[in-house]
Amino acid sequence: MATSDHRTLPAERSEQLPGASFPDDVVSMLRLALDGLPGRQQSAIRMAMVERLAMPNIAARLGISSAEVMDAMRDGLTTLRDVLAVVDPDTAALGQASGSDGAHT
């Protein structure tokens, strides 16, 4: 039986989502999935979601174009969605509903 015990996502390398509370297993799964992404995807997602940097700032810090940042974020978020779908099949339906099938040109 699942418990309702939630905890605030602890700061790790300055990573903290304001007011966010997640079960321990979800936090661990997300960290592992994010840590498993290729460097550019991981960096772009961390800068956007954790540091709250704007696209041009992320591009400047990574030394790439904004289009490359968007590609990296799209690919990384698609991978994270796919990892989450293994744990929660409803997550996969979110991607299908938004028209994202993970395929790109």
N, C-alpha and C positions, 0 to 999 in steps of 0.2 A: 504494500500500500504506500502510495506517495505521500510525503509529508508536505506541509505548507511552509517549511523552514526555508526562508530566503535570506540571502545576505547581499550586502552592497558589494559590487565588483571592486576588489581591492586595487589600489594603485600599483601598477607594475610598469616600470620605466615611464612614469608619469601618465599612465593610462587609467583614466577614471571617467566613467559616464555619469554626468550629474544626475543624481536622484535615481539611478538605475539599480534595480534589485533583481537578481537572477538566482535560480537554484545552482548549487555547486556543480552538478554534472553539466549543466548548460555552459557555465563559465569555462570549465575545463575543456569542453568540446570546442567551443569557439576559439579559445586560445590555441589549441592544437591545430585547428583548421587554419587559422590565420598564420600561425608560425610555419605551416607547411606550404604556404603560397610562395611563388618565386619572389625574389627581392623587390622588384619594381612594383608588382601588384600589392605586396604586403605594405611597402612604404607608402604608396599612394593612398591606400585605404586607411592606414593609421593616421596619416597627416590629415585626411579629410574628416574622418569620423571621430578621432580622439583629439587631435590638435585643433580641429575646426578651421583648417586653412582653406582659403579660396583656391580655385583651380589654377589661376596664374601663379600664385605663391608656391603651390605644389610643383608646378612645372619648373619654376625657377630653381627650387631647391634640388630637384632631381636632374636638372639640366636637360629637360626634354620639352617637347611642345605640349600644349594643352590637349591636343588631339591624342597624343600618346598617353597622357595621364588618363583621359577618358577611356581609352582602350584598355589600359592596365586595370582600371577600376572595374570596368564592365566584366573583364575576364575573371578577375579576382572575386567579385561579388557573385558571379555565376557559379564559380567553384564552391564558394561558401554556401550558396543556396543548395547546391547538389549534396554537400556534406550534411546539411541540416535535413534534407529530404530523407536521408537514411534513417534519421532519428524520428522525424515527424513528417509522414507522407503528405500532410496538408501543405507543407512548405513548398513542395514541388508544384502543387496546383496554383500557388501564387504566381510562379514564373510563367506557367501556361496561360493564366488569365491575363497577364500583362503583355502577352505576345512574345515573350522572350523564350526561345527554345534552346539557347546556348550556341546556336550556329551563327557564324559571322563570316564575312567575306575577307 
